[in-house]
Amino acid sequence: MIVVLKPKISAKEEKAVLSEIKKLGYKPHVMRGVERTVVGAIGDERKHKSLETLTTWSQVEQVMPVQKRYKLVSREAHKANSTINVRGNIVGGKKFQVMAGPCSVESEQQLLKTAHAVKKAGATILRGGAFKPRTSPYEFQGLGLKGLKLLAKARKETGLPVITELLSEDHAELVAEYADILQIGARNAQNFQLLIAAAKTGKPVLLKRGLSMKIEEWLLAGEYILANENPNLFFCERGIRTFETYTRNTLDLSTIPIIKKESHCPIVIDPSQGAGRADLVVAMCKGAVAMGADALLIEVHPNPAEAWSDGAQQVTLEGFAKLMEELQPFITAAGRE
């Protein structure tokens, strides 16, 4: 059930509603919007009393049943678009956000050179892999803690918030100590215990779509984040596995209007993983912006030919600067800044 509170009620009045929801046998999850506060009441409606009696309360505007299997991420639960504040950068708001940086953190020189360059070009968040999930156990697995410390140093020098991937429940607190956003990769998109661990850190979570994941499965995976009292969830489309071999993956841009219709959470597009080819990144970025994405996640490297991982899909520093210039009219046309 969804309980919509009236605007401008006091903290005491809100607390009374939450107490009543608990008393009736439900677990309340509070989602605060710009004008409205919405409470998702989770519980088996067959075993507990109906919450419809709350409509008689002066501080309650509406009580609605939720028909979707994914309740908290659903647009039914939260009509307005959610926004997420990452060190002053509002993802999902008027300003379009760009997350950029190397696939893997390789060295201090490589990371800092990239961080300063992407910031100068207009990026607002720095990406970089400290722990890398690789198909082969013999491929570079990341610098681990050293990589996290380098990301923290880059943040201190540039002021850019950091997003990096979380691979293990055991590393959740460690990665959260250094990162501003925790990325859950495609291979772990239905690793539910990892999703719970990420949610419980309190940090924003970027959830990539799994390689062969249906959209409903993706939304349900996102439900694990919100159901564990973390309202700061981004969905990230990064391409799915199809029969096509011309590109590394098939970047499904139709997820943008679908997620916008089904969920209030921001949607991010990763054209680098999505295409697996640097020469296609610009076109994919333009398409994503035009279709209403809230942010991009782009891989950038000073010398992709010498990258320790996924060099073929990383754009150069010069290429990224040119890309940002070319994106400007698309961002303006989409009504963003």
C-alpha positions, 0 to 999 in steps of 0.5 A: 500500500502507498500512503500519501501524506499532506504537504507541510504536516509537522514531524509529530504528525508524520511520526503518528502516521508511521506508528499507526502503520507499524501498529497495523503490521506493516513496515513503513518506508518513507520517500520524501519528494519536493512537495509530498512525502510518500510512505510505502507500507510493506506487508501481507495485506491478507494477514493484516488490517487494511490501511484504508482507515488512514484516509480518515486521518487529517494528515493523510491525503490518499491511500492507494494499493500497489499492483506491481511486484516492484512496489517502492521503485514503482511510479505508483509509489512515487509519482514525481521523479526522484532526485539524488544529491551526490555532493551537490550534483543533483542526478535526476534534476534539471542539470544533466550529469556526466560520469566519466573516467577510466575503466580501471584505475592503473596509476596515480598519473593516469587517474589524475590526468584523466580526472582533471581533463574530464572535469575541464571538459564538463564531467561532474562525477569521476568514474574508475574501477578499483576492483575489476570483475574480469571474465578470465582470472588471468586478466587485470583485477584492479588495484583494490585498496590502492585504487580506492585511495587514488580515487579519493586523492583525485576527488580531493584534487578536482572536487569531483565525486567518485563512483566505483564498483562494489564486487563483494559484501565483504568490501561494502564498508571499505568501498563506501568509505572512499566512494560517493556512489557504489556501482553494482555491475551487470554480473552482480545485478541479481546478487541480492545479498550484495545489493542488500549490503550496498543499500545498508551503507547508505551510499547512493547505488547505481544498479546496472542491468544484467547481461540477459536481464528482463526489465521486470527483473531489473526493477525487482533487483532495484527494489532490494535497495529501496526495501533496505531503507536506501532511497538513492537508486539509479538504474543504469542500462549498459547493453544486453547480450543478443545474437549480434556480434558487430558490437560487444553488447546491444545498447537498449535505449528503449529502457529510457522511456520504459524506466521513466514510465515504470519508475521514479528513479533516475536512469543512467546510460553507459554507452562504453560498455553498451557498444564496446566500441569507442567509435560508437560512443558519441552517437549513443550518447546523443541518442540517450540524451535525446530520449530523456536519460538523466546521466551518462557513464563514459569510459575515458583514458589518456591512451586507450591503446595502452589501457589495462582493460577494455581499451577498445571502448574508451575514448581519448581525453581529446575525444571526450572534450569534443563529445561534450561540445557536441552533446550541448545542443542535445542537452538543451533540446531535451530541456536540460542544462 
